[in-house]
Amino acid sequence: MYCRKAKLKLPMKSILKEYKSGKARLLTMLEEPDDPVVKTVQPSLKTGRKWKVTEAVDEAKECLKMKEVIGQTQTDRRGLGSTTAKWWSKTEGKEKRDMIIDEIRNKEDSTRVKKAVQQSRQDRDREELETHLKKTYSDPTREIPLEETTGLVWPAAPGIKFDSKPPSLQEVIAVVNKARAKSAPGPNGVPYLPQ
């Protein structure tokens, strides 16, 4: 399905990522508009229950500020200074919006990769569990009939008939009196057994 020749072409990017970045772009454009009417109105964006665009944009801004505090670090084999970094405090307007959107896209990519890694790990764990359960609980000699055994001792028939009635009050009192009376009081301060 992810090919160029098939009739049905699925996007290589996550649709959810594009939705989130579009909502974030719209919110950042509405937060700092040039139009005074839009500045006074501050419309709210509806995004659903699980994901809030205002929280995502605020989190992206905090991440960008923290990256500026941390500074430029070495990534991969490239040394320090091999890439140019945009700093949050030195950008304005469209560049800030683009930085926020890129941060949201990067976060969505990382969560998608985490889910993919967890899914492969879960599949592997599921396979290991199934093989373990097959080895433990399956019997390859199940269809082979058992041989006659001699020397098994059958227990004698019970001498006293089993009583299935609920216990009487005298039986309960006898058991309670036999229990040790030095138990600690319960959470409400009342001892468990009567004195």
Number of C-alpha atoms within 10 A of each C-alpha: 11 10 11 9 8 9 8 10 11 13 10 9 9 13 11 11 18 15 13 21 23 14 21 25 19 14 19 21 14 18 13 14 14 10 9 9 9 13 13 9 9 13 11 10 14 11 13 8 6 5 11 15 23 17 10 20 23 12 15 22 20 14 16 20 15 12 16 15 11 9 11 15 10 12 10 5 6 9 10 11 10 9 12 8 11 15 16 20 10 8 12 9 11 12 13 19 21 15 18 26 25 14 20 24 21 14 15 18 15 12 12 14 12 11 12 12 12 12 12 11 12 12 12 12 11 12 12 12 12 12 10 12 11 11 11 9 8 10 9 8 8 8 7 7 7 8 6 5 6 6 5 6 6 6 6 6 6 7 6 6 6 7 7 6 6 7 9 8 8 9 11 10 10 10 9 14 13 8 10 8 13 10 10 11 11 9 7 6 8 10 14 13 14 8 7
